[in-house]
Amino acid sequence: MKVLVQQGWLEGEKKEIVTKDGHFYSFKGVPYAAPPTGKLRFKAPQPPIPWDGVRKATQHGPICPQYDFFASKFIEGNEDCLYLNVYTPELQPPKPLPVMVYIHGGVFKSGSGNDDLFGPDFLVKQGVILVTVNYRLEVLGFLCLDTEDVPGNAGMKDQVAALRWIKSNIDRFGGDPNNVTLFGQSAGGAATAYHVLSPMSKGLFKRAIAMSGVPNCDWCENFEPRERAFKLGKQLGLDTDDPDKLLEYFQSLPVEKLTDTGPCLFAFEDVLNMEAGKTNFFVPVAEKDFGQESFLNEDPFEALKAGRVNEVDLMIGHTSKEALFIVGMAQADYMARFENWPELLVPKRVSYNVPQRKILELGNRIKEHYFGKKNTPLWYAENIWRFFAQVLIHPQSLIPAIINENAVKEFVNYFSETGFTYHIQRFAQRVPKLRNTKRYFYVFDMQSDRNFFAQRAVMEFGLTGASHIDDCLYLFQANALPLKVDTQSKAYSLIQKTCLLFTNFAKYGDPTPDASLGARWPEYDAREQRYSYLRIADQLFVGGHLDADMVDFWRGVYEDAGFEF
């Protein structure tokens, strides 16, 4: 199957849906920008380069070099990584199809849009086109020198370049360029919310779905990004205060030196391990204005406060227990850090901006709120000999042997709320409802054998809920995971329900245009303080004032620290 785009001819392929009941057309590895290599490293993306003849589009393009924290290894990838994938149910439909553009997560330092996790099978069955995107990560995508050449946000500008390419070319695949829904999960959710605010993104999409991530999440906060860049230079061998010399040096380094970096400015950052999300250093920033086209040149909350948002429909939410996935890293030494130093429980924005005495006070308040006044034992002393025995015999089974289950439960609650749910709810409350736009809030609580990332927490500690990333497995065919698709199973019926809600929003701006799914999803209206939401579960449930006590607690923490957060 061949399609002519602005840069030349593409040859894709017709593929069978995983459930064997339909087909779609696949075009992989489509370049949407020039390779950001050599002197273009760290800089804004340039237009894609045309090609002669017919370009094969049957294999994914290279992914960005990265450290895969799930596999705990460096993935070489290639700096020439600005590629997207287009999957369409029809190349010549009777009328143009809605388009859904997915931005992958990975705390801005790992991941890709490839079909190992983001296969299109379930969504294309609902009559939409799916586009998935690669973008530059970590230092390559988010280095900020506060200069005209490197003001920051190269990775976000990659995403804008992809949206511009889609706007210009998606009609060749049967898509409607005026009905594009941008969606993403985790860092992809935060990126999606950033695009709702960015003047660069205006007019490039009609609707947005921010899943489990917004710009004010703790792991998305930046602090002194220019100083951080010079610290990294010193760690890598160049001690300079000249940004031009630093840029030239960084451009000369092998790419593996620029992945999984940890340039700490403070000792407390070194105490935290990277998985906590508190030491994620290369993220979007408020750019200084040098006359360049800026992605965003103000703090996201200042933009919200001033009402500077793009006029798009917004669907936003989180899973019911975001942090269930951290159980695999909740080892005794890791949890003991927070037991010994409660100030590490304090959110980053507060830690970086208030006096130490106040940080200590707030840390103890947070610790008492989640773990009680007394010290919470993180492992049982009577199990110490069992611990050593298991080290020798079954090291993989250490966690249930030595960790206090109540501590794990509260630790999951803490990370769910401080890392995700509080900030997502506060962001939603502050997004102004513009004329002719709609707002919807959800909690995703589907539970079946597709809850892959919650499995360990469920099996070893009896915790329940949908973890961070579990929601993606009800939207995408994850080819790299051991998940079977049985069309007669409960899991598949939940997949269909989830996909219908998301694609209804993309098609109509309303996830439940009728009551066929068992409930009508009311709009989220912050002005009337109703905060209506939909719990997406086996049975849809409409509620209001979600987690009011949690929101009040964290709002009090921020206000006591001097922030309107």
Beta strands, then each sheet from edge to edge (+ up, - down):
strand 1: 2-5
strand 2: 8-11
strand 3: 13-16
strand 4: 23-31
strand 5: 54-56
strand 6: 66-68
strand 7: 73-75
strand 8: 83-88
strand 9: 97-103
strand 10: 129-133
strand 11: 175-185
strand 12: 207-211
strand 13: 313-319
strand 14: 439-444
strand 15: 533-536
strand 16: 541-543
sheet 1: 1+ 2- 5-
sheet 2: 3+ 4- 8+ 10- 9- 11- 12- 13- 14- 15- 16+
sheet 3: 6+ 7-
end
